[in-house]
Amino acid sequence: MHITVFSAQPYDQRFFEQTCHTQFADSDLHFTYQASALGMKTLALAAGSQAVCVFVNDVLDAPVLEGLYEQGVRAIVLRCAGFNNVDLKVAERLGMYVARVPAYSPEAVAEHAVALIQTLNRRIHRAYNRVREGNFQLDGLLGMTLHGKTVGIVGTGKIGLALARIMKGFGCRVLGYDPCPQEDFNRLGELVDLPTLLADSDIVSLHCPLLPATEHLIDADALAAMKPGAMLINTSRGGLIDTPAVVSALKMRHLGALAIDVYEQESGIFFKDHSDDIIDDDVLQRLVTFPNVLVTGHQGFFTREALSEIAEVTLGNLCAYQAGTDNPNALVAASHR
């Protein structure tokens, strides 16, 4: 089976080829790697493939899925957990197989969230630049002791639970909100409703999927309900936050600090080098001017362990499709080939 891998980075190819060689040597899987994201303009790159492998910013709406189907593509494997970029109803109508990586090293994303919290809180990014210039003054670098503070975790799945364990270890009071909470969370913190979490938390960290019900979950009203001076962290999906509303909350000094590893309009910006370009996104450019804002380029998943697991599960999903076996990672089972 031939698979076109879209939005492919050098590390994707390295981990896929290594995993294929060591764990799936007997499989009949052949890959073509394309740096371009999948969309209507890049459909032709999938010609001759029976499957495509996609990531968070590839577009798989109805026109793209129908175009893939016309070219003979019958399987879609996501090398991520989120699937908000795939029209599952259309995929099911076409009989296309769709599978994802439901969880990969949740500790990797949770640990990145903690790194963002600590960097913002103790001004590590600013201290680093000062010392490189020979400036060892401490004024402007004042942080807070995390021990005893309240951390609100929106989404108590595997990543949320991993963060709860870490923050409990810091001596924090941990609050959680989730319409379908994990029972394990009760051993780590207290489940509350969202208004209570926002009002009581010194730090709010988002770890829920992007769905119609969660789009702009953090809007102007939610920001106004947060404790003045609180910190907001998002390592999940950019669309959970109404970014212009966040900019306003920062300007009013109500939101104390913001760290994002994801951005609502990140497609076409993240995973690329724009150091010699003009980034045509006024909202993002405004965000990075704030001294209390930290932006990283969707790197929360980026550990050796996570990439190995992504490759292993993705290749397993492809082999399950080839063999016609049941797969718990399938969002849409193939109805025909």
C-alpha positions as CSV (number, residue, x, y, z in Angstrom):
1,M,0.0,0.0,0.0
2,H,1.2,3.4,-0.9
3,I,0.7,6.3,1.6
4,T,1.3,10.0,1.0
5,V,2.3,11.8,4.2
6,F,1.2,15.4,4.2
7,S,2.7,18.2,6.4
8,A,5.8,16.0,6.7
9,Q,8.8,17.2,8.6
10,P,12.2,15.6,8.6
11,Y,11.6,14.1,12.0
12,D,8.3,12.5,10.8
13,Q,10.2,10.7,8.0
14,R,13.0,9.7,10.4
15,F,10.7,8.2,13.0
16,F,8.3,6.6,10.5
17,E,11.1,4.9,8.6
18,Q,12.9,3.7,11.8
19,T,9.7,2.3,13.2
20,C,8.7,0.6,9.9
21,H,12.2,-1.0,9.7
22,T,12.2,-2.2,13.3
23,Q,8.6,-3.1,14.1
24,F,6.8,-3.4,10.7
25,A,9.5,-4.9,8.5
26,D,7.0,-7.5,7.0
27,S,4.4,-4.9,6.2
28,D,3.8,-3.7,2.6
29,L,3.8,0.0,3.4
30,H,5.5,2.6,1.1
31,F,5.6,6.3,1.9
32,T,5.9,9.5,0.0
33,Y,6.6,12.5,2.2
34,Q,5.2,15.9,1.2
35,A,6.0,19.1,3.2
36,S,2.9,20.7,1.9
37,A,-0.3,20.7,3.9
38,L,-3.3,18.8,2.5
39,G,-6.0,21.0,0.9
40,M,-7.7,21.5,-2.4
41,K,-4.6,23.0,-4.0
42,T,-2.5,20.0,-3.0
43,L,-4.9,17.1,-3.7
44,A,-2.9,16.0,-6.8
45,L,0.1,15.1,-4.5
46,A,-1.9,12.1,-3.3
47,A,-2.3,10.7,-6.8
48,G,-1.5,7.0,-6.9
49,S,-1.9,6.5,-3.1
50,Q,-4.4,4.3,-1.4
51,A,-4.0,6.2,1.9
52,V,-3.0,9.6,3.3
53,C,-1.4,10.4,6.6
54,V,-2.2,13.9,8.0
55,F,-1.6,16.2,10.9
56,V,-3.4,18.9,12.8
57,N,-3.4,21.7,10.1
58,D,-4.3,19.6,7.1
59,V,-7.8,20.2,5.8
60,L,-10.1,17.3,5.2
61,D,-13.4,18.9,4.5
62,A,-16.1,17.6,2.1
63,P,-14.4,18.8,-1.1
64,V,-11.0,17.5,-0.1
65,L,-12.4,14.1,1.0
66,E,-14.4,13.7,-2.2
67,G,-11.3,14.7,-4.2
68,L,-9.2,12.1,-2.4
69,Y,-11.8,9.5,-3.0
70,E,-11.9,10.2,-6.7
71,Q,-8.1,9.7,-6.8
72,G,-8.5,6.3,-5.2
73,V,-7.6,7.2,-1.6
74,R,-9.6,5.0,0.8
75,A,-7.9,5.4,4.1
76,I,-6.9,8.4,6.2
77,V,-4.7,8.1,9.2
78,L,-4.1,11.0,11.6
79,R,-0.8,11.2,13.5
80,C,-2.5,13.1,16.2
81,A,-5.4,12.8,18.7
82,G,-7.6,15.6,17.5
83,F,-9.8,15.2,14.5
84,N,-11.7,18.5,14.3
85,N,-10.2,19.0,10.8
86,V,-11.9,16.0,9.3
87,D,-15.5,15.8,8.2
88,L,-16.3,12.4,9.6
89,K,-19.8,12.3,8.2
90,V,-18.6,12.8,4.7
91,A,-15.8,10.2,5.3
92,E,-18.4,7.7,6.5
93,R,-20.7,8.4,3.5
94,L,-17.8,7.7,1.2
95,G,-16.8,4.5,3.1
96,M,-13.4,5.9,3.9
97,Y,-11.4,4.5,6.8
98,V,-10.3,7.2,9.4
99,A,-8.1,6.4,12.3
100,R,-6.2,8.5,14.8
101,V,-3.6,8.2,17.6
102,P,-5.9,8.7,20.6
103,A,-3.2,9.2,23.2
104,Y,0.6,9.5,22.9
105,S,2.8,10.2,25.8
106,P,0.3,12.5,27.6
107,E,3.1,13.4,30.0
108,A,4.9,15.1,27.1
109,V,2.1,17.7,26.6
110,A,1.5,18.0,30.4
111,E,5.2,18.6,31.0
112,H,5.3,21.3,28.3
113,A,2.4,23.0,30.0
114,V,4.4,23.1,33.2
115,A,7.4,24.5,31.4
116,L,5.2,27.3,30.0
117,I,3.8,28.0,33.5
118,Q,7.2,28.1,35.1
119,T,8.8,30.2,32.3
120,L,6.0,32.8,32.5
121,N,5.8,32.8,36.3
122,R,9.5,33.1,37.0
123,R,10.2,35.2,33.8
124,I,12.8,32.7,32.7
125,H,12.7,33.9,29.1
126,R,13.4,37.5,30.1
127,A,16.1,36.5,32.6
128,Y,17.8,34.4,29.9
129,N,18.0,37.4,27.6
130,R,19.1,39.8,30.4
131,V,22.0,37.6,31.5
132,R,23.2,37.2,27.9
133,E,23.5,41.0,27.8
134,G,25.3,41.1,31.2
135,N,22.3,42.3,33.1
136,F,21.9,40.5,36.4
137,Q,19.2,42.8,37.9
138,L,16.2,41.1,39.4
139,D,13.7,43.9,39.1
140,G,10.9,42.9,36.8
141,L,11.4,39.1,37.3
142,L,9.3,38.7,40.4
143,G,7.2,35.5,40.3
144,M,4.9,33.7,42.7
145,T,5.4,30.5,44.7
146,L,3.3,27.8,43.1
147,H,2.9,25.8,46.3
148,G,-0.6,26.5,47.7
149,K,-1.9,28.1,44.5
150,T,-5.0,26.9,42.7
151,V,-4.6,25.3,39.3
152,G,-7.8,24.8,37.2
153,I,-7.6,22.0,34.5
154,V,-10.2,22.1,31.8
155,G,-10.4,18.6,30.4
156,T,-9.6,15.7,32.7
157,G,-8.5,13.1,30.0
158,K,-5.0,11.6,30.0
159,I,-3.2,14.8,29.5
160,G,-5.3,16.6,32.1
161,L,-4.7,13.8,34.6
162,A,-0.9,14.0,33.9
163,L,-0.9,17.7,34.6
164,A,-3.0,17.2,37.7
165,R,-0.4,14.7,39.1
166,I,2.4,17.2,38.4
167,M,0.7,20.2,39.9
168,K,-0.4,18.2,43.0
169,G,3.3,17.3,43.4
170,F,4.0,21.1,43.5
171,G,1.7,21.4,46.4
172,C,-1.1,23.1,44.4
173,R,-4.8,22.8,45.0
174,V,-6.1,21.2,41.8
175,L,-9.6,21.9,40.3
176,G,-11.0,20.1,37.3
177,Y,-13.8,20.6,34.9
178,D,-15.1,18.1,32.3
179,P,-18.6,17.1,31.2
180,C,-17.4,13.5,31.2
181,P,-14.8,13.5,34.0
182,Q,-12.4,10.7,34.7
183,E,-12.9,9.1,38.1
184,D,-9.1,9.0,38.6
185,F,-9.2,12.8,38.9
186,N,-11.0,12.6,42.3
187,R,-7.7,11.3,43.8
188,L,-5.8,14.3,42.6
189,G,-8.2,17.2,42.9
190,E,-11.8,18.5,43.1
191,L,-14.2,18.4,40.2
192,V,-16.2,21.7,39.9
193,D,-18.2,23.5,37.3
194,L,-16.5,25.8,34.8
195,P,-17.6,29.1,36.4
196,T,-16.2,28.0,39.8
197,L,-12.9,26.8,38.2
198,L,-12.5,30.1,36.4
199,A,-13.2,32.2,39.5
200,D,-11.0,30.3,41.9
201,S,-7.9,29.4,39.8
202,D,-4.6,31.3,39.7
203,I,-3.7,29.2,36.7
204,V,-6.2,27.8,34.1
205,S,-4.8,25.2,31.7
206,L,-6.8,23.9,28.7
207,H,-6.7,20.2,27.8
208,C,-10.0,19.5,26.0
209,P,-10.7,18.7,22.4
210,L,-11.9,21.3,19.9
211,L,-15.6,20.5,19.2
212,P,-18.5,22.8,18.3
213,A,-19.4,22.9,22.0
214,T,-15.9,23.9,23.0
215,E,-15.0,26.4,20.2
216,H,-14.2,29.7,21.9
217,L,-14.8,28.2,25.3
218,I,-12.6,31.0,26.6
219,D,-14.4,34.0,25.3
220,A,-14.8,37.5,26.7
221,D,-17.3,36.4,29.3
222,A,-15.1,33.5,30.4
223,L,-12.1,35.8,30.7
224,A,-14.1,38.3,32.7
225,A,-15.1,35.5,35.1
226,M,-11.4,34.6,35.7
227,K,-9.6,35.7,38.8
228,P,-7.9,39.1,38.1
229,G,-4.2,38.5,37.3
230,A,-4.7,34.8,36.6
231,M,-2.6,32.9,34.0
232,L,-4.1,31.1,31.0
233,I,-2.3,28.2,29.3
234,N,-3.4,26.4,26.1
235,T,-1.6,23.4,24.8
236,S,-4.7,21.8,23.2
237,R,-6.3,23.5,20.2
238,G,-6.1,27.2,19.3
239,G,-9.8,27.4,18.6
240,L,-10.6,26.9,22.3
241,I,-9.7,30.6,22.8
242,D,-11.2,33.7,21.3
243,T,-7.8,35.3,20.6
244,P,-9.0,38.9,20.1
245,A,-10.9,38.7,23.4
246,V,-7.7,37.5,25.0
247,V,-5.8,40.5,23.6
248,S,-8.4,42.8,25.1
249,A,-8.2,41.1,28.5
250,L,-4.4,41.5,28.4
251,K,-4.6,45.1,27.5
252,M,-7.1,45.7,30.4
253,R,-4.6,44.0,32.7
254,H,-7.3,41.6,33.8
255,L,-5.6,38.5,32.4
256,G,-2.2,38.3,34.1
257,A,-0.3,36.2,31.7
258,L,-0.9,33.9,28.6
259,A,1.1,31.0,27.2
260,I,-0.1,29.2,24.1
261,D,1.5,26.3,22.2
262,V,-1.4,26.4,19.7
263,Y,-3.1,29.3,17.8
264,E,-6.5,29.4,16.1
265,Q,-4.9,30.7,12.8
266,E,-1.7,28.7,13.0
267,S,-2.2,26.9,9.7
268,G,0.3,28.2,7.3
269,I,2.4,29.8,10.1
270,F,3.4,27.1,12.5
271,F,6.0,24.3,11.5
272,K,7.6,26.7,9.1
273,D,10.5,29.2,9.2
274,H,9.2,32.7,8.7
275,S,12.3,34.5,10.0
276,D,12.9,36.3,6.7
277,D,9.2,36.9,6.0
278,I,6.5,39.3,7.1
279,I,3.9,37.4,9.1
280,D,0.5,38.6,7.8
281,D,-1.4,38.0,11.0
282,D,-2.0,41.2,13.1
283,V,-3.5,39.3,16.1
284,L,-0.5,37.0,16.5
285,Q,1.9,39.8,16.0
286,R,0.1,41.9,18.6
287,L,0.3,38.9,21.0
288,V,4.0,38.5,20.8
289,T,4.5,42.2,21.8
290,F,3.2,41.6,25.3
291,P,5.9,40.9,27.9
292,N,3.6,38.6,29.8
293,V,2.8,36.4,26.7
294,L,4.7,33.3,25.7
295,V,4.1,31.6,22.3
296,T,5.6,28.3,21.2
297,G,5.0,26.7,17.9
298,H,2.9,23.6,18.7
299,Q,5.8,21.7,20.2
300,G,4.1,20.2,23.2
301,F,4.1,16.7,21.7
302,F,7.7,17.0,20.5
303,T,9.6,14.4,22.5
304,R,11.4,11.3,21.3
305,E,8.9,9.1,23.2
306,A,5.9,10.8,21.7
307,L,7.1,10.7,18.2
308,S,8.0,7.0,18.5
309,E,4.5,6.2,19.8
310,I,2.9,8.3,17.1
311,A,4.8,6.4,14.4
312,E,4.0,3.0,16.0
313,V,0.3,3.6,16.4
314,T,-0.1,5.2,13.0
315,L,1.6,2.3,11.2
316,G,-0.5,-0.1,13.3
317,N,-3.6,1.7,12.1
318,L,-2.5,1.3,8.5
319,C,-1.8,-2.4,9.0
320,A,-5.2,-2.9,10.6
321,Y,-6.8,-1.3,7.6
322,Q,-4.8,-3.5,5.2
323,A,-5.8,-6.6,7.1
324,G,-9.4,-5.6,7.5
325,T,-9.3,-6.1,11.3
326,D,-11.2,-4.2,14.0
327,N,-9.3,-1.2,15.3
328,P,-10.2,0.7,18.5
329,N,-8.4,3.7,17.1
330,A,-10.7,3.9,14.0
331,L,-13.1,6.9,14.0
332,V,-14.7,5.6,10.8
333,A,-14.4,1.9,9.9
334,A,-14.0,1.2,6.2
335,S,-17.3,0.0,4.7
336,H,-15.7,-1.0,1.4
337,R,-12.3,-1.0,-0.4
